[in-house]
Amino acid sequence: MGRETSTSLSRAIAILDVLGSREVTAGQGIGVVQIAREVGREKSQVSRALKTLADAGLVSRDPESLRYRLGWRVFAMAAGAADQHLLTLAPHALRHLVTRVGERAHLSVRDGTGVLTVLSESPSRSIQATGWVGRGTPLHCTSSGRALLFDHTCAEVRDLLAHTTFTQFGPKAPGDIEELLRRLDADRRRGYAAVHEEFEVDLVGAAAPVRDFRGYTIAALNISGPKFRLGRALAAAGREVKAAADQLSRALTSAPRHDLAGAGAGAGALDRSGRRSS
């Protein structure tokens, strides 16, 4: 009985591997005959396995074409695993950024209309940006907030920030939604978001999006510090942040043992609802 269960499990895993291949996920699914050919099993065996997987929500079948694809439950499970993987890998990227830039580094996620900082790494400096773990900041005038908006359309940004007060933060914060959209567009073209005294006087920062296996932004890496020290070096810091965020994004689709010690070396990313870092 145990051997039969093991064989059934191996068959199911093989089927999921086929359905998760780049060719199948990029297309319109695959039929049972082709699946059977790919896994080297009889069609009847594959059909039974597919029914069990479909009952569990792990595969779905188009009622018209009768082709199979991965089910939404697989993507939900993968997204949850990506969050855990992100929190495991991110500290390496943060420490690397602190070493490269010499300022405090943060990992943030979106929290409704705000940003939540979930991890932070500090340099050994007497003057540095405030530690923000667990505190909330706005989307529109922080670099991490703007990086988290990279994938949003103009209409989505307008809707999301419809009730935002634009005038209560730093002296150089965008004055209205149109100014925000212009800055967001420049940030996207640059590859990272940069802010100069938008959230607080004398505070500057840069951030870049971290993406999951689907290419969706799930977090942002951020560096922030006092203007007198980081202001002139912000462009270089931004490139470091982007390189580290890109490396972290690639690592999220790799094995958990992936080493991020060299993240960002080539320079010069939870929509949960998140908040803070400039």
MIDOSE-1310 file (N, C-alpha, C; in nm, 2 decimals, decimal comma, always signed):
residues 278
mgre	+0,08/-0,12/+0,00/+0,00/+0,00/+0,00/+0,09/+0,12/+0,00; +0,19/+0,12/+0,08/+0,28/+0,23/+0,09/+0,35/+0,26/-0,05; +0,39/+0,15/-0,11/+0,46/+0,16/-0,24/+0,36/+0,22/-0,35; +0,23/+0,18/-0,34/+0,14/+0,23/-0,44/+0,11/+0,38/-0,41
tsts	+0,11/+0,42/-0,29/+0,09/+0,56/-0,25/+0,21/+0,64/-0,30; +0,33/+0,59/-0,28/+0,45/+0,66/-0,33/+0,45/+0,67/-0,48; +0,41/+0,57/-0,55/+0,40/+0,58/-0,70/+0,30/+0,68/-0,74; +0,19/+0,68/-0,68/+0,08/+0,78/-0,71/+0,13/+0,92/-0,69
lsra	+0,20/+0,94/-0,58/+0,26/+1,07/-0,54/+0,36/+1,11/-0,65; +0,45/+1,02/-0,68/+0,55/+1,05/-0,79/+0,49/+1,09/-0,92; +0,38/+1,02/-0,95/+0,31/+1,05/-1,08/+0,25/+1,19/-1,07; +0,19/+1,22/-0,96/+0,12/+1,36/-0,94/+0,23/+1,47/-0,95
iail	+0,34/+1,45/-0,89/+0,45/+1,55/-0,89/+0,50/+1,56/-1,04; +0,51/+1,45/-1,11/+0,56/+1,46/-1,25/+0,46/+1,54/-1,33; +0,33/+1,52/-1,31/+0,23/+1,59/-1,38/+0,23/+1,74/-1,35; +0,25/+1,77/-1,22/+0,26/+1,92/-1,18/+0,38/+1,98/-1,25
dvlg	+0,49/+1,90/-1,26/+0,61/+1,96/-1,32/+0,59/+1,99/-1,47; +0,51/+1,90/-1,54/+0,48/+1,93/-1,68/+0,39/+2,05/-1,69; +0,29/+2,06/-1,60/+0,20/+2,18/-1,61/+0,27/+2,31/-1,57; +0,37/+2,30/-1,49/+0,44/+2,42/-1,45/+0,56/+2,46/-1,54
srev	+0,58/+2,38/-1,65/+0,68/+2,42/-1,74/+0,65/+2,55/-1,81; +0,76/+2,62/-1,85/+0,75/+2,75/-1,92/+0,66/+2,74/-2,04; +0,67/+2,63/-2,12/+0,59/+2,62/-2,24/+0,44/+2,61/-2,21; +0,41/+2,53/-2,11/+0,26/+2,52/-2,07/+0,21/+2,64/-2,01
tagq	+0,28/+2,70/-1,91/+0,22/+2,82/-1,85/+0,21/+2,94/-1,94; +0,30/+2,94/-2,04/+0,29/+3,05/-2,14/+0,19/+3,03/-2,25; +0,14/+2,91/-2,26/+0,04/+2,87/-2,36/-0,10/+2,86/-2,31; -0,18/+2,77/-2,37/-0,32/+2,76/-2,34/-0,35/+2,63/-2,27
gigv	-0,25/+2,57/-2,20/-0,27/+2,45/-2,13/-0,22/+2,33/-2,22; -0,25/+2,21/-2,17/-0,21/+2,09/-2,24/-0,31/+1,98/-2,22; -0,32/+1,89/-2,32/-0,42/+1,78/-2,31/-0,37/+1,66/-2,23; -0,46/+1,57/-2,20/-0,42/+1,45/-2,11/-0,33/+1,36/-2,19
vqia	-0,35/+1,34/-2,32/-0,26/+1,26/-2,40/-0,12/+1,30/-2,40; -0,10/+1,43/-2,42/+0,03/+1,49/-2,42/+0,10/+1,48/-2,29; +0,02/+1,50/-2,18/+0,07/+1,49/-2,04/+0,12/+1,35/-2,02; +0,04/+1,25/-2,06/+0,08/+1,11/-2,05/+0,21/+1,08/-2,12
revg	+0,22/+1,14/-2,24/+0,34/+1,12/-2,32/+0,46/+1,18/-2,24; +0,45/+1,30/-2,19/+0,55/+1,37/-2,12/+0,60/+1,29/-2,00; +0,51/+1,24/-1,92/+0,55/+1,17/-1,79/+0,57/+1,02/-1,81; +0,55/+0,97/-1,93/+0,57/+0,83/-1,96/+0,48/+0,74/-1,89
reks	+0,35/+0,77/-1,88/+0,25/+0,69/-1,81/+0,13/+0,66/-1,90; +0,05/+0,57/-1,86/-0,07/+0,54/-1,94/-0,17/+0,65/-1,92; -0,25/+0,67/-2,03/-0,35/+0,78/-2,02/-0,45/+0,76/-1,91; -0,49/+0,64/-1,88/-0,58/+0,61/-1,77/-0,53/+0,65/-1,64
qvsr	-0,40/+0,62/-1,62/-0,33/+0,65/-1,49/-0,33/+0,81/-1,47; -0,29/+0,87/-1,58/-0,28/+1,02/-1,58/-0,41/+1,08/-1,56; -0,52/+1,03/-1,62/-0,65/+1,08/-1,60/-0,70/+1,08/-1,46; -0,67/+0,96/-1,39/-0,71/+0,95/-1,25/-0,63/+1,05/-1,16
alkt	-0,50/+1,06/-1,19/-0,42/+1,15/-1,11/-0,47/+1,30/-1,13; -0,50/+1,33/-1,26/-0,55/+1,47/-1,28/-0,68/+1,50/-1,21; -0,77/+1,40/-1,20/-0,90/+1,42/-1,13/-0,87/+1,44/-0,98; -0,78/+1,37/-0,92/-0,74/+1,39/-0,78/-0,68/+1,53/-0,76
lada	-0,59/+1,57/-0,85/-0,53/+1,70/-0,84/-0,64/+1,81/-0,86; -0,73/+1,79/-0,95/-0,84/+1,89/-0,98/-0,93/+1,90/-0,86; -0,96/+1,79/-0,79/-1,04/+1,79/-0,67/-0,98/+1,87/-0,56; -0,84/+1,87/-0,56/-0,77/+1,94/-0,46/-0,74/+2,08/-0,49
glvs	-0,78/+2,12/-0,62/-0,76/+2,26/-0,66/-0,62/+2,29/-0,71; -0,54/+2,18/-0,74/-0,41/+2,20/-0,78/-0,39/+2,21/-0,93; -0,49/+2,16/-1,00/-0,50/+2,18/-1,15/-0,64/+2,22/-1,19; -0,65/+2,27/-1,31/-0,79/+2,31/-1,36/-0,80/+2,27/-1,50
rdpe	-0,92/+2,24/-1,55/-0,94/+2,20/-1,69/-1,03/+2,29/-1,76; -0,99/+2,34/-1,87/-1,08/+2,43/-1,95/-1,20/+2,35/-2,00; -1,32/+2,39/-1,98/-1,44/+2,31/-2,02/-1,46/+2,29/-2,17; -1,40/+2,39/-2,24/-1,42/+2,38/-2,39/-1,30/+2,31/-2,46
slry	-1,18/+2,35/-2,43/-1,06/+2,28/-2,49/-1,02/+2,15/-2,43; -1,07/+2,13/-2,30/-1,03/+2,02/-2,22/-0,88/+2,01/-2,19; -0,82/+2,12/-2,20/-0,67/+2,13/-2,17/-0,66/+2,16/-2,02; -0,55/+2,11/-1,96/-0,52/+2,13/-1,82/-0,41/+2,24/-1,80
rlgw	-0,43/+2,31/-1,68/-0,33/+2,41/-1,64/-0,32/+2,39/-1,49; -0,22/+2,46/-1,43/-0,21/+2,46/-1,29/-0,33/+2,54/-1,23; -0,37/+2,49/-1,11/-0,49/+2,55/-1,05/-0,44/+2,67/-0,96; -0,54/+2,75/-0,92/-0,51/+2,87/-0,84/-0,45/+2,84/-0,71
rvfa	-0,48/+2,72/-0,65/-0,43/+2,68/-0,52/-0,28/+2,67/-0,53; -0,22/+2,63/-0,64/-0,08/+2,62/-0,65/-0,02/+2,76/-0,64; -0,08/+2,85/-0,71/-0,02/+2,99/-0,71/-0,04/+3,05/-0,57; -0,15/+3,02/-0,50/-0,16/+3,07/-0,36/-0,06/+3,01/-0,27
maag	-0,03/+2,89/-0,28/+0,07/+2,82/-0,20/+0,21/+2,88/-0,23; +0,24/+2,90/-0,36/+0,37/+2,95/-0,40/+0,38/+3,09/-0,35; +0,28/+3,17/-0,35/+0,29/+3,31/-0,30/+0,32/+3,31/-0,15; +0,25/+3,22/-0,08/+0,28/+3,21/+0,06/+0,43/+3,17/+0,09
aadq	+0,47/+3,08/+0,01/+0,61/+3,03/+0,03/+0,71/+3,14/-0,01; +0,67/+3,22/-0,11/+0,76/+3,33/-0,15/+0,78/+3,43/-0,04; +0,67/+3,46/+0,04/+0,68/+3,55/+0,15/+0,78/+3,50/+0,25; +0,77/+3,37/+0,29/+0,86/+3,32/+0,38/+1,01/+3,32/+0,33
hllt	+1,02/+3,29/+0,20/+1,15/+3,29/+0,14/+1,21/+3,43/+0,14; +1,12/+3,53/+0,11/+1,17/+3,67/+0,11/+1,22/+3,71/+0,25; +1,15/+3,67/+0,35/+1,20/+3,71/+0,49/+1,33/+3,64/+0,53; +1,35/+3,52/+0,47/+1,48/+3,45/+0,49/+1,59/+3,51/+0,42
laph	+1,57/+3,55/+0,29/+1,68/+3,60/+0,21/+1,71/+3,75/+0,23; +1,61/+3,83/+0,26/+1,62/+3,97/+0,26/+1,73/+4,03/+0,35; +1,75/+3,97/+0,47/+1,86/+4,02/+0,56/+2,00/+4,03/+0,50; +2,03/+3,93/+0,41/+2,15/+3,93/+0,34/+2,17/+4,05/+0,25
alrh	+2,06/+4,07/+0,18/+2,06/+4,19/+0,09/+2,07/+4,32/+0,16; +2,00/+4,33/+0,28/+2,01/+4,45/+0,36/+2,15/+4,48/+0,41; +2,21/+4,37/+0,46/+2,34/+4,39/+0,51/+2,44/+4,43/+0,40; +2,42/+4,37/+0,29/+2,51/+4,40/+0,17/+2,49/+4,55/+0,14
lvtr	+2,37/+4,60/+0,14/+2,34/+4,74/+0,10/+2,41/+4,83/+0,21; +2,39/+4,80/+0,33/+2,46/+4,88/+0,44/+2,61/+4,89/+0,42; +2,67/+4,77/+0,38/+2,81/+4,77/+0,36/+2,85/+4,85/+0,24; +2,77/+4,84/+0,13/+2,80/+4,92/+0,01/+2,77/+5,07/+0,02
vger	+2,67/+5,10/+0,08/+2,62/+5,24/+0,08/+2,66/+5,31/+0,22; +2,66/+5,24/+0,33/+2,69/+5,30/+0,45/+2,57/+5,37/+0,52; +2,45/+5,34/+0,48/+2,33/+5,40/+0,54/+2,23/+5,29/+0,57; +2,13/+5,32/+0,65/+2,03/+5,23/+0,70/+1,95/+5,17/+0,58
ahls	+1,93/+5,04/+0,57/+1,86/+4,98/+0,47/+1,73/+4,91/+0,52; +1,62/+4,91/+0,44/+1,49/+4,86/+0,48/+1,43/+4,77/+0,38; +1,34/+4,68/+0,43/+1,25/+4,60/+0,34/+1,11/+4,64/+0,38; +1,03/+4,68/+0,28/+0,90/+4,73/+0,31/+0,80/+4,67/+0,22
vrdg	+0,67/+4,66/+0,27/+0,56/+4,61/+0,19/+0,44/+4,71/+0,19; +0,35/+4,70/+0,10/+0,24/+4,79/+0,09/+0,13/+4,75/+0,20; +0,07/+4,85/+0,26/-0,03/+4,82/+0,36/-0,15/+4,92/+0,33; -0,23/+4,88/+0,24/-0,34/+4,96/+0,19/-0,29/+5,09/+0,12
tgvl	-0,31/+5,20/+0,18/-0,26/+5,33/+0,12/-0,13/+5,37/+0,18; -0,07/+5,28/+0,26/+0,06/+5,32/+0,32/+0,17/+5,21/+0,30; +0,28/+5,23/+0,37/+0,39/+5,14/+0,36/+0,43/+5,09/+0,50; +0,46/+4,96/+0,51/+0,50/+4,90/+0,64/+0,64/+4,85/+0,62
tvls	+0,74/+4,90/+0,71/+0,87/+4,84/+0,70/+0,88/+4,72/+0,79; +0,92/+4,61/+0,74/+0,92/+4,48/+0,81/+1,06/+4,44/+0,86; +1,16/+4,49/+0,79/+1,30/+4,45/+0,83/+1,39/+4,58/+0,81; +1,49/+4,59/+0,89/+1,58/+4,70/+0,88/+1,72/+4,66/+0,93
esps	+1,82/+4,72/+0,86/+1,96/+4,69/+0,90/+2,03/+4,83/+0,91; +2,11/+4,84/+1,02/+2,17/+4,97/+1,05/+2,32/+4,97/+1,03; +2,38/+5,09/+0,99/+2,52/+5,10/+0,99/+2,57/+5,15/+1,12; +2,70/+5,15/+1,14/+2,76/+5,19/+1,27/+2,79/+5,34/+1,25
rsiq	+2,69/+5,42/+1,25/+2,71/+5,57/+1,24/+2,63/+5,63/+1,35; +2,68/+5,75/+1,40/+2,61/+5,82/+1,51/+2,49/+5,89/+1,45; +2,49/+5,94/+1,33/+2,38/+6,01/+1,27/+2,33/+5,92/+1,16; +2,20/+5,88/+1,17/+2,14/+5,80/+1,06/+1,99/+5,81/+1,06
atgw	+1,93/+5,76/+0,96/+1,78/+5,77/+0,95/+1,72/+5,69/+1,06; +1,60/+5,73/+1,10/+1,53/+5,66/+1,21/+1,50/+5,51/+1,18; +1,50/+5,43/+1,28/+1,46/+5,29/+1,26/+1,31/+5,28/+1,25; +1,25/+5,22/+1,14/+1,11/+5,23/+1,11/+1,04/+5,10/+1,12
vgrg	+1,10/+5,00/+1,16/+1,03/+4,87/+1,16/+0,90/+4,87/+1,23; +0,79/+4,83/+1,17/+0,66/+4,83/+1,23/+0,58/+4,96/+1,23; +0,65/+5,07/+1,18/+0,58/+5,20/+1,17/+0,53/+5,22/+1,03; +0,42/+5,31/+1,02/+0,36/+5,34/+0,89/+0,41/+5,47/+0,83
tplh	+0,42/+5,47/+0,70/+0,46/+5,59/+0,62/+0,37/+5,60/+0,50; +0,36/+5,71/+0,43/+0,28/+5,72/+0,31/+0,34/+5,66/+0,19; +0,26/+5,63/+0,09/+0,31/+5,58/-0,04/+0,36/+5,69/-0,13; +0,30/+5,81/-0,13/+0,33/+5,91/-0,23/+0,46/+5,98/-0,21
ctss	+0,51/+5,99/-0,09/+0,63/+6,08/-0,07/+0,75/+6,01/-0,01; +0,75/+5,87/-0,02/+0,86/+5,79/+0,03/+0,91/+5,71/-0,09; +1,04/+5,68/-0,09/+1,09/+5,61/-0,21/+1,04/+5,46/-0,21; +1,03/+5,40/-0,09/+0,97/+5,27/-0,08/+0,83/+5,27/-0,13
gral	+0,75/+5,37/-0,09/+0,61/+5,37/-0,13/+0,60/+5,38/-0,28; +0,68/+5,47/-0,34/+0,67/+5,49/-0,49/+0,72/+5,36/-0,56; +0,82/+5,29/-0,51/+0,87/+5,17/-0,57/+0,76/+5,06/-0,57; +0,68/+5,06/-0,46/+0,57/+4,97/-0,45/+0,45/+5,00/-0,55
lfdh	+0,46/+5,12/-0,61/+0,35/+5,16/-0,70/+0,40/+5,14/-0,85; +0,52/+5,09/-0,87/+0,57/+5,08/-1,01/+0,48/+5,00/-1,10; +0,41/+4,90/-1,05/+0,32/+4,82/-1,14/+0,18/+4,87/-1,16; +0,15/+4,98/-1,09/+0,01/+5,03/-1,09/+0,00/+5,13/-1,21
tcae	-0,12/+5,13/-1,27/-0,15/+5,22/-1,38/-0,19/+5,36/-1,31; -0,19/+5,46/-1,40/-0,23/+5,59/-1,35/-0,37/+5,59/-1,28; -0,46/+5,52/-1,34/-0,60/+5,51/-1,29/-0,60/+5,44/-1,15; -0,52/+5,34/-1,14/-0,51/+5,27/-1,01/-0,44/+5,35/-0,90
vrdl	-0,34/+5,43/-0,94/-0,28/+5,52/-0,84/-0,38/+5,63/-0,80; -0,45/+5,68/-0,89/-0,55/+5,79/-0,86/-0,66/+5,73/-0,76; -0,70/+5,61/-0,79/-0,81/+5,55/-0,71/-0,75/+5,52/-0,57; -0,63/+5,46/-0,57/-0,57/+5,42/-0,44/-0,55/+5,54/-0,35
laht	-0,51/+5,65/-0,41/-0,47/+5,77/-0,33/-0,57/+5,88/-0,34; -0,70/+5,85/-0,37/-0,80/+5,95/-0,38/-0,83/+6,03/-0,26; -0,80/+5,98/-0,14/-0,83/+6,05/-0,02/-0,70/+6,09/+0,05; -0,59/+6,09/-0,02/-0,46/+6,13/+0,04/-0,44/+6,28/+0,05
tftq	-0,39/+6,33/+0,16/-0,36/+6,47/+0,18/-0,21/+6,49/+0,14; -0,19/+6,56/+0,04/-0,05/+6,57/-0,02/+0,04/+6,68/+0,04; -0,02/+6,76/+0,13/+0,06/+6,88/+0,17/+0,11/+6,87/+0,32; +0,10/+6,76/+0,38/+0,13/+6,76/+0,53/+0,27/+6,69/+0,56
fgpk	+0,35/+6,67/+0,46/+0,48/+6,60/+0,49/+0,60/+6,70/+0,46; +0,70/+6,65/+0,39/+0,82/+6,72/+0,37/+0,80/+6,84/+0,27; +0,90/+6,93/+0,27/+0,88/+7,05/+0,19/+0,88/+7,03/+0,04; +0,94/+6,91/-0,01/+0,94/+6,88/-0,15/+0,85/+6,77/-0,19
apgd	+0,76/+6,74/-0,11/+0,66/+6,63/-0,14/+0,58/+6,68/-0,26; +0,53/+6,58/-0,34/+0,44/+6,62/-0,46/+0,32/+6,69/-0,41; +0,28/+6,80/-0,47/+0,16/+6,87/-0,43/+0,03/+6,82/-0,46; +0,02/+6,73/-0,56/-0,11/+6,67/-0,60/-0,08/+6,54/-0,67
ieel	-0,19/+6,48/-0,71/-0,18/+6,35/-0,78/-0,10/+6,36/-0,91; -0,12/+6,47/-0,99/-0,06/+6,48/-1,12/+0,09/+6,49/-1,10; +0,14/+6,56/-1,00/+0,28/+6,58/-0,98/+0,34/+6,44/-0,93; +0,26/+6,37/-0,85/+0,31/+6,24/-0,81/+0,32/+6,14/-0,93
lrrl	+0,23/+6,15/-1,02/+0,24/+6,06/-1,14/+0,36/+6,09/-1,23; +0,39/+6,22/-1,24/+0,51/+6,26/-1,32/+0,63/+6,21/-1,25; +0,64/+6,22/-1,12/+0,76/+6,17/-1,05/+0,77/+6,01/-1,06; +0,65/+5,95/-1,05/+0,65/+5,80/-1,05/+0,69/+5,76/-1,19
dadr	+0,66/+5,83/-1,29/+0,70/+5,79/-1,43/+0,85/+5,81/-1,44; +0,91/+5,91/-1,39/+1,05/+5,93/-1,39/+1,12/+5,82/-1,31; +1,06/+5,78/-1,20/+1,12/+5,68/-1,12/+1,12/+5,54/-1,19; +1,02/+5,51/-1,26/+1,01/+5,39/-1,34/+1,12/+5,39/-1,45
rrgy	+1,13/+5,50/-1,52/+1,23/+5,50/-1,63/+1,37/+5,49/-1,57; +1,39/+5,54/-1,45/+1,52/+5,53/-1,39/+1,55/+5,39/-1,34; +1,45/+5,32/-1,30/+1,46/+5,19/-1,25/+1,46/+5,18/-1,09; +1,46/+5,29/-1,03/+1,44/+5,30/-0,89/+1,38/+5,44/-0,85
aavh	+1,31/+5,44/-0,74/+1,25/+5,57/-0,69/+1,35/+5,65/-0,60; +1,35/+5,78/-0,62/+1,44/+5,86/-0,54/+1,36/+5,98/-0,49; +1,38/+6,01/-0,36/+1,31/+6,12/-0,30/+1,41/+6,21/-0,23; +1,38/+6,34/-0,23/+1,47/+6,44/-0,17/+1,38/+6,53/-0,08
eefe	+1,39/+6,51/+0,05/+1,31/+6,59/+0,15/+1,16/+6,59/+0,12; +1,11/+6,47/+0,07/+0,96/+6,47/+0,04/+0,89/+6,42/+0,17; +0,95/+6,34/+0,25/+0,88/+6,29/+0,37/+0,92/+6,37/+0,49; +1,05/+6,40/+0,50/+1,10/+6,49/+0,61/+1,21/+6,58/+0,56
vdlv	+1,22/+6,69/+0,63/+1,33/+6,78/+0,60/+1,47/+6,71/+0,62; +1,56/+6,73/+0,52/+1,69/+6,68/+0,53/+1,70/+6,52/+0,52; +1,59/+6,46/+0,48/+1,60/+6,31/+0,46/+1,58/+6,28/+0,31; +1,67/+6,19/+0,26/+1,67/+6,15/+0,12/+1,67/+6,00/+0,12
gaaa	+1,62/+5,94/+0,01/+1,62/+5,79/+0,00/+1,60/+5,74/-0,14; +1,63/+5,62/-0,16/+1,61/+5,55/-0,29/+1,56/+5,41/-0,26; +1,47/+5,36/-0,35/+1,41/+5,23/-0,33/+1,39/+5,16/-0,47; +1,38/+5,03/-0,47/+1,35/+4,96/-0,59/+1,26/+4,84/-0,56
pvrd	+1,18/+4,80/-0,65/+1,08/+4,69/-0,62/+1,15/+4,55/-0,62; +1,10/+4,46/-0,54/+1,13/+4,32/-0,53/+1,01/+4,25/-0,59; +1,04/+4,15/-0,68/+0,93/+4,08/-0,75/+0,94/+3,93/-0,72; +0,82/+3,87/-0,73/+0,81/+3,73/-0,70/+0,82/+3,65/-0,83
frgy	+0,79/+3,52/-0,82/+0,80/+3,43/-0,94/+0,71/+3,47/-1,05; +0,60/+3,55/-1,02/+0,51/+3,59/-1,13/+0,55/+3,72/-1,19; +0,65/+3,78/-1,13/+0,69/+3,92/-1,18/+0,62/+4,03/-1,11; +0,54/+4,00/-1,01/+0,46/+4,10/-0,93/+0,55/+4,16/-0,82
tiaa	+0,53/+4,29/-0,80/+0,60/+4,36/-0,69/+0,54/+4,32/-0,56; +0,62/+4,26/-0,47/+0,57/+4,22/-0,34/+0,64/+4,29/-0,23; +0,74/+4,37/-0,26/+0,81/+4,44/-0,15/+0,91/+4,55/-0,22; +0,97/+4,62/-0,13/+1,07/+4,72/-0,18/+1,19/+4,72/-0,09
lnis	+1,31/+4,73/-0,15/+1,43/+4,76/-0,08/+1,46/+4,91/-0,08; +1,50/+4,96/+0,03/+1,52/+5,10/+0,04/+1,65/+5,14/+0,12; +1,71/+5,25/+0,08/+1,82/+5,31/+0,16/+1,78/+5,45/+0,19; +1,80/+5,50/+0,31/+1,77/+5,64/+0,34/+1,87/+5,69/+0,44
gpkf	+1,89/+5,82/+0,43/+1,99/+5,89/+0,52/+1,98/+6,04/+0,51; +2,06/+6,11/+0,59/+2,06/+6,25/+0,59/+2,11/+6,31/+0,46; +2,05/+6,42/+0,42/+2,08/+6,49/+0,30/+2,23/+6,53/+0,29; +2,29/+6,58/+0,40/+2,42/+6,62/+0,39/+2,52/+6,51/+0,36
rlgr	+2,49/+6,39/+0,39/+2,58/+6,28/+0,36/+2,54/+6,20/+0,24; +2,41/+6,17/+0,22/+2,37/+6,09/+0,11/+2,32/+6,16/-0,01; +2,29/+6,29/+0,00/+2,23/+6,37/-0,11/+2,30/+6,36/-0,24; +2,43/+6,39/-0,24/+2,51/+6,39/-0,36/+2,54/+6,25/-0,41
alaa	+2,53/+6,15/-0,33/+2,56/+6,01/-0,37/+2,43/+5,93/-0,39; +2,31/+6,00/-0,40/+2,19/+5,93/-0,40/+2,17/+5,85/-0,53; +2,22/+5,90/-0,64/+2,21/+5,83/-0,77/+2,29/+5,69/-0,76; +2,41/+5,70/-0,71/+2,49/+5,58/-0,69/+2,42/+5,48/-0,60
agre	+2,36/+5,53/-0,49/+2,29/+5,45/-0,39/+2,17/+5,39/-0,46; +2,10/+5,46/-0,54/+1,99/+5,41/-0,61/+2,02/+5,29/-0,70; +2,14/+5,30/-0,77/+2,18/+5,19/-0,85/+2,21/+5,07/-0,77; +2,27/+5,09/-0,65/+2,30/+4,98/-0,56/+2,18/+4,91/-0,52
vkaa	+2,08/+4,99/-0,48/+1,95/+4,94/-0,43/+1,88/+4,86/-0,54; +1,88/+4,91/-0,67/+1,82/+4,84/-0,78/+1,89/+4,71/-0,80; +2,02/+4,71/-0,80/+2,09/+4,58/-0,82/+2,06/+4,48/-0,72; +2,05/+4,52/-0,59/+2,02/+4,43/-0,48/+1,88/+4,38/-0,49
adql	+1,79/+4,47/-0,53/+1,65/+4,43/-0,54/+1,63/+4,33/-0,66; +1,70/+4,35/-0,77/+1,69/+4,26/-0,88/+1,75/+4,12/-0,84; +1,86/+4,12/-0,77/+1,92/+4,00/-0,72/+1,83/+3,92/-0,63; +1,77/+4,00/-0,53/+1,68/+3,93/-0,44/+1,56/+3,88/-0,51
sral	+1,51/+3,95/-0,62/+1,40/+3,89/-0,70/+1,43/+3,76/-0,76; +1,56/+3,76/-0,82/+1,60/+3,63/-0,88/+1,61/+3,52/-0,78; +1,66/+3,56/-0,66/+1,68/+3,45/-0,56/+1,55/+3,39/-0,51; +1,44/+3,47/-0,52/+1,31/+3,42/-0,48/+1,26/+3,30/-0,57
tsap	+1,32/+3,29/-0,69/+1,28/+3,18/-0,77/+1,38/+3,07/-0,78; +1,48/+3,09/-0,69/+1,59/+2,99/-0,68/+1,57/+2,90/-0,56; +1,66/+2,81/-0,54/+1,65/+2,72/-0,42/+1,68/+2,81/-0,30; +1,62/+2,77/-0,18/+1,63/+2,85/-0,06/+1,78/+2,87/-0,01
rhdl	+1,87/+2,78/-0,06/+2,01/+2,80/-0,01/+2,08/+2,91/-0,09; +2,01/+2,97/-0,19/+2,08/+3,07/-0,27/+2,15/+3,18/-0,19; +2,27/+3,21/-0,22/+2,35/+3,30/-0,13/+2,34/+3,44/-0,19; +2,30/+3,53/-0,10/+2,28/+3,67/-0,15/+2,40/+3,76/-0,10
agag	+2,51/+3,70/-0,06/+2,62/+3,78/-0,01/+2,67/+3,88/-0,11; +2,65/+3,84/-0,24/+2,71/+3,93/-0,34/+2,60/+4,02/-0,41; +2,48/+4,02/-0,35/+2,37/+4,10/-0,41/+2,41/+4,24/-0,43; +2,39/+4,29/-0,56/+2,41/+4,43/-0,59/+2,55/+4,45/-0,63
agag	+2,64/+4,36/-0,64/+2,78/+4,38/-0,67/+2,80/+4,44/-0,81; +2,70/+4,42/-0,89/+2,71/+4,47/-1,03/+2,67/+4,62/-1,05; +2,63/+4,69/-0,94/+2,59/+4,82/-0,95/+2,70/+4,92/-0,96; +2,71/+5,03/-1,01/+2,82/+5,13/-1,02/+2,95/+5,16/-1,01
aldr	+1,27/+4,25/-0,48/+1,24/+4,29/-0,42/+1,20/+4,25/-0,35; +0,51/+4,20/-0,01/+0,41/+4,12/+0,05/+0,28/+4,19/+0,03; +0,17/+4,22/-0,23/+0,07/+4,33/-0,19/-0,01/+4,27/-0,07; +0,02/+4,31/+0,04/-0,04/+4,27/+0,15/-0,12/+4,39/+0,20
sgrr	-0,06/+4,49/+0,19/-0,10/+4,62/+0,25/+0,01/+4,66/+0,34; +0,12/+4,74/+0,32/+0,24/+4,78/+0,39/+0,27/+4,93/+0,42; +0,37/+4,97/+0,50/+0,40/+5,11/+0,51/+0,54/+5,15/+0,54; +0,62/+5,21/+0,54/+0,73/+5,30/+0,57/+0,87/+5,29/+0,53
ss	+0,94/+5,39/+0,50/+1,08/+5,42/+0,48/+1,08/+5,52/+0,37; +1,18/+5,62/+0,39/+1,18/+5,73/+0,29/+1,25/+5,69/+0,17
